[in-house]
Amino acid sequence: MAKFDKITVLTQIGSTGMVPVFYHQDVEIAKKVVKACYEGGVRAFEFTNRGDFAHEVFAELIKYANKECPEMALGVGSIVDAPTAALYIQSGANFIVGPLFNPEIAKVCNRRLIAYTPGCGSVSEVGFAQEAGCDLCKIFPGDVLEVNLIKGMLAPMPWSKLMVTGGVEPTQENLKGWIKAGVYCVGMGSKLFPKDTIAAGDWAYITDKCREVLAYIREARQIA
């Protein structure tokens, strides 16, 4: 069962404005990354369903997070079908993210009051997702769709909460552009977790980088 309800999760995501996106088959490494992000101020974290037995890694990870990172809402990403969403919800996922919109996933999540953030690439897709109860929609891939899509989408649909993922960079200039365009938050993966940093076990780098990113977002929000 999820530790945090839908409203709490969306509030936590909105309060920081950034959701790290990460996968590793070694649960001990995943624990270190989650803890490093938590110490850097992150309060919502997406573990992606990318490898074999990823659900087993997640089950152990969420037990750890609930104990060691009590304010962290741990969710799961790369979910494309309802059975997989149900599997992770049973394991305690606090939110579900996908690269596409599947209304069957929305039904499963709504039944349990779990936030579902589907991937969308057009005004129509966002509209259909909102009709299905998706309060936060993921604009993906961000590096292809770019900032102007956010501006254009929010003009006729200003109530929309959008999370851009894909190509988001942990730099002041890049984050300022997305925040100014009107995104609710950003999702950030490989740019936040360089392979050499993970291999070296430099968890302090990740903590410092998270603090830096969150500071850029706060600054950008003040002038947006």
Sequence and secondary structure as in RCSB ss.txt:
>XXXX:A:sequence
MAKFDKITVLTQIGSTGMVPVFYHQDVEIAKKVVKACYEGGVRAFEFTNRGDFAHEVFAELIKYANKECPEMALG
VGSIVDAPTAALYIQSGANFIVGPLFNPEIAKVCNRRLIAYTPGCGSVSEVGFAQEAGCDLCKIFPGDVLEVNLI
KGMLAPMPWSKLMVTGGVEPTQENLKGWIKAGVYCVGMGSKLFPKDTIAAGDWAYITDKCREVLAYIREARQIA
>XXXX:A:secstr
  SS HHHHHHHHHHH EEEEE  S HHHHHHHHHHHHHTT  EEEEE  STTHHHHHHHHHHHHHHH TT EEE
EE   SHHHHHHHHHTT SEEE SS  HHHHHHHHHTT EEE EE SHHHHHHHHHTT SEEEE  HHHHHHHHH
HHHHTT TT EEEEESS  SSHHHHHHHHHHT SEEEE TTTS HHHHHHT HHHHHHHHHHHHHHHHHHHHH 
